[in-house]
Amino acid sequence: MIIHPIKAFADNYIWCIQEETEAVVVDPGTANDVLDFLEEKQLRLAAILLTHKHEDHTGGVLEVMARHPECQIYGPKETETLANHVVEEGDTFNLLGHPIQVFETAGHTHGHISFLMGNSLFCGDALFSAGCGRVFTGDYEAQYETLQKFKRLDEDIHIYPGHEYTETNLRFAYDTQPDNEKIFNALKKVRDLREKGEPTLPTTIGREKEINLFLRAETLEDFIELRNARDDF
């Protein structure tokens, strides 16, 4: 299994999971780049995975479907106008010969979900490297519980978020904890990658436990304080 990043908009990643000549695409916010990639690699699109309803993650679905009408679409109830398979916490299904587990990961939106495929976690805007999504729902407790769920996963699981926010998140973390050597070193490495135009993702659960202040927040109150400070950063 090979996982390719397809860049979209200013900082989105649309993830393409390839198994031989078949593919699954995660959160196609736009269609053209996805269609070009599939044509270039000569891949048959088996399915689309949607983590949540926001347009920058769903906007390309209809156009992609028009070119690949046989593909299946899996997503949460909030995407039911697009998804022909509505899935929720605890559901499992198979794609490309691999089992996929569904996790409820609410907070950014009420119905946000994440998909675990082998040791690869596709988590949309629920978790970023060194950060997490804005709590547009206002339900900080749900987002905090989502982070606790991620913390319980195996440390070697690779994380594929929907955005390239790592450098900004680490600048915030370093501003918050200027004596944290692990954050300082992570920021240096990330800046080197970005100067070369390379993705900073995927990351891992283990790495995030070291550098992600939101995962390290010990209480809901600590998380809310951090999230508000990041919103104003």
Steps between C-alpha positions, in 0.01 A plus 500: 500500500634841396353828627545806281434863597307703243538871578188714479412865571755681717573226752268200457610144441276256318640156581503232230543144625633272226497121491640385166263651237219599737464808716300654782490879538449680832319835520508625139431868554568564132476269200751600232816409689350166603385412149836600353684286755283194441544535123875550527541190718237304302307416818141378537322689775335247732372736769499843660528549876353816655589605853259793531273738312716810439520609137880490484472125571193416291483756220644274231290191570230549239743577221720203590190278512396620156823352362504195730130414555580148625693618806349474848486792744533450876436785740322612818131590515582867445618404148196283419408711196827376345578168669331179390640327809436695822733367770548566870703408807574128513427423134752299301521428127759391245662692216796405283527178699546684832260533796402855597376602844284808556543728802276783610731800536262790563583856599605667175155404373231308686524195275872490417642149462845351439603185316769256616635286216774268623740731683387809307253746657313742273370759743391800293501807723469320836876474555795678340869470560561709813137612497132422458209651315311808608197411709235650272228312689586668829506151651847507654428192706435296184827616345688426822352149512601454135859578594485247784382241249799574275736473797384144563603387152831320440793738485622371163176592320564748220277809493374659178321829578328717243722808521862612500486695827804351670734799492243745635394253769860450608565875506205530737629209709848651519357841592306328778790282620826671389712266716361182342793352307290239317271769363798717401664212313172403333446858382851513352444176304159614379636833378768313304233283336280797412792691349543204265127494426461157659204383713549476875253209508432229590584519866442231765306470824829453686651816353186700573504393863834681523431821305122551491395720792132420440563126538704574811227711666415322824156652559212640297570842650864484386386403151249787477766749608743367239241494224394859567863611501565320169190659346647844583858413397 
